[in-house]
Amino acid sequence: MAPKGFMIDFSNKCIIVTGGNRGIGYAFSRAVAQAGARVAIIYRSSKDAPDVAQKLSKEFNVDVKAYQCDVSDADGTNKTFNKIDKEMGPVTGLVANAGVSVVKPALELTTDDFNKVYNVNVLGVFNSARAAAKLWIDAKHAGSIVITSSMSSQIINQAAPNKALTQVFYNSSKGAVSNLTKGLAAEWAPYHIRVNTVSPGYVNTDQTSHMDKHIRDHQARNVPLGRFAEPHEMTGQAVLLLSDHGSYMTGGEYFVDGGQLVW
Ligand SMILES: NC(=O)c1ccc[n+]([C@@H]2O[C@H](COP(=O)([O-])OP(=O)(O)OC[C@H]3O[C@@H](n4cnc5c(N)ncnc54)[C@H](OP(=O)(O)O)[C@@H]3O)[C@@H](O)[C@H]2O)c1
């Protein structure tokens, strides 16, 4: 008799998670470690990232290491991916998750603000995806890339009824990266590289905890499920896309938003 249950086993996988040391990225790192993968966490400046990696490694008895790298630097990203491939590889999957936001009225936004957001949310995702694709195309190896975009790729978030949350660079960067996903999926399908987006709704992380309580309460009230998500609630979709069960999925944007986009 065939065994019951639905198994996802990442024992032979090595997955890079950018921004994998905290927030939603940490939940992705933890989920793939739990599934048995070797995990390379990329962080920018958090001093505790190596400790986070060590704890996960102990919890699930898998190899987890932290690598410092600014994903907006293309050369540095290529070098870091090569290093990970040698030390922990072969790399089989990437979660390009690192992202930042600037909340400010449009009339006050500066070129520096634009660069801050787009250099991570769009260029950083591109640099990470290309670094992974180069590894796989050189080695004639298939791969799966999951990009963390946002439901903000489709909507303008509200701060209050009929009042915008002022973050046009953030929302437009997510629109850009959701479109970038489709372009990369189309270009790299012949190499058996799948590229998809997981687009979260409101999630309890450092990015949202600094927001005014009235704004958070309004946002939570307007989600059909009536609350913000916890980071671990984002992981099921990403694990599916990274797994062989996702073998016919590419170029998609999958919303994990508590139903927000029904309105
Ligand atoms: N929270 C939400 O409600 C929400 C909703 C929709 C989409 N998202 C998206 O989900 C992703 C994760 O969000 P989060 O809320 O978990 O963020 P977060 O808690 O603020 O964490 C951001 C992560 O990105 C890393 N990072 C930032 N810039 C980087 C760079 N240049 N190079 C490498 N790593 C960098 C940070 O590393 P350090 O720790 O070293 O700084 C950190 O690990 C983002 O793409 C975000 O836009 C979040």
The ligand as a Tripos MOL2 file, in Angstrom:
@<TRIPOS>MOLECULE
LIG
   48    52     1     0     0
SMALL
NO_CHARGES

@<TRIPOS>ATOM
      1 N1          5.9050   42.7310    5.9430 N.am      1 LIG1
      2 C1          4.9260   42.8230    5.0730 C.2       1 LIG1
      3 O1          3.7700   43.1010    5.4300 O.2       1 LIG1
      4 C2          5.1950   42.5820    3.6030 C.ar      1 LIG1
      5 C3          4.0970   42.5720    2.7520 C.ar      1 LIG1
      6 C4          4.3040   42.3180    1.4020 C.ar      1 LIG1
      7 C5          5.5790   42.0920    0.9200 C.ar      1 LIG1
      8 N2          6.6310   42.1340    1.7850 N.ar      1 LIG1
      9 C6          7.9470   41.8680    1.2170 C.3       1 LIG1
     10 O2          8.5090   40.7320    1.8540 O.3       1 LIG1
     11 C7          9.9410   40.8300    1.8710 C.3       1 LIG1
     12 C8         10.4230   40.6860    3.3040 C.3       1 LIG1
     13 O3          9.7930   41.6920    4.0660 O.3       1 LIG1
     14 P1          9.9350   41.7600    5.6570 P.3       1 LIG1
     15 O4          8.7690   42.5390    6.1380 O.co2     1 LIG1
     16 O5         10.2090   40.4120    6.1950 O.co2     1 LIG1
     17 O6         11.2350   42.6840    5.7630 O.3       1 LIG1
     18 P2         12.1830   43.0110    7.0060 P.3       1 LIG1
     19 O7         11.7020   42.3230    8.2500 O.co2     1 LIG1
     20 O8         12.3120   44.4960    7.0130 O.co2     1 LIG1
     21 O9         13.5770   42.3350    6.5600 O.3       1 LIG1
     22 C9         14.2440   42.7680    5.4250 C.3       1 LIG1
     23 C10        15.3130   41.7540    5.0870 C.3       1 LIG1
     24 O10        15.9620   42.1340    3.8550 O.3       1 LIG1
     25 C11        17.3700   42.1910    4.0620 C.3       1 LIG1
     26 N3         17.9500   43.1930    3.1670 N.ar      1 LIG1
     27 C12        17.5430   44.4790    2.9940 C.ar      1 LIG1
     28 N4         18.3220   45.0980    2.0860 N.ar      1 LIG1
     29 C13        19.2390   44.1820    1.6640 C.ar      1 LIG1
     30 C14        20.3190   44.2150    0.7490 C.ar      1 LIG1
     31 N5         20.6240   45.3320    0.0620 N.pl3     1 LIG1
     32 N6         21.0600   43.0890    0.5760 N.ar      1 LIG1
     33 C15        20.7640   41.9570    1.2690 C.ar      1 LIG1
     34 N7         19.7580   41.8730    2.1520 N.ar      1 LIG1
     35 C16        19.0010   42.9680    2.3640 C.ar      1 LIG1
     36 C17        17.5390   42.5430    5.5320 C.3       1 LIG1
     37 O11        18.8400   42.1820    5.9850 O.3       1 LIG1
     38 P3         19.4290   42.8360    7.3720 P.3       1 LIG1
     39 O12        18.6720   42.1710    8.4920 O.co2     1 LIG1
     40 O13        20.8730   42.4940    7.3610 O.co2     1 LIG1
     41 O14        19.1360   44.3110    7.2870 O.co2     1 LIG1
     42 C18        16.4150   41.6950    6.1440 C.3       1 LIG1
     43 O15        16.8320   40.3570    6.2760 O.3       1 LIG1
     44 C19        10.2580   42.1900    1.2500 C.3       1 LIG1
     45 O16        10.5550   42.0280   -0.1220 O.3       1 LIG1
     46 C20         8.9690   42.9650    1.4370 C.3       1 LIG1
     47 O17         8.8320   44.0160    0.5200 O.3       1 LIG1
     48 C21         6.4710   42.3770    3.1110 C.ar      1 LIG1
@<TRIPOS>BOND
     1     1     2 1
     2     2     3 2
     3     2     4 1
     4     4     5 ar
     5     4    48 ar
     6     5     6 ar
     7     6     7 ar
     8     7     8 ar
     9     8     9 1
    10     8    48 ar
    11     9    10 1
    12     9    46 1
    13    10    11 1
    14    11    12 1
    15    11    44 1
    16    12    13 1
    17    13    14 1
    18    14    15 2
    19    14    16 1
    20    14    17 1
    21    17    18 1
    22    18    19 2
    23    18    20 1
    24    18    21 1
    25    21    22 1
    26    22    23 1
    27    23    24 1
    28    23    42 1
    29    24    25 1
    30    25    26 1
    31    25    36 1
    32    26    27 ar
    33    26    35 ar
    34    27    28 ar
    35    28    29 ar
    36    29    30 ar
    37    29    35 ar
    38    30    31 1
    39    30    32 ar
    40    32    33 ar
    41    33    34 ar
    42    34    35 ar
    43    36    37 1
    44    36    42 1
    45    37    38 1
    46    38    39 2
    47    38    40 1
    48    38    41 1
    49    42    43 1
    50    44    45 1
    51    44    46 1
    52    46    47 1
@<TRIPOS>SUBSTRUCTURE
     1 LIG1         1 GROUP 0 **** ****
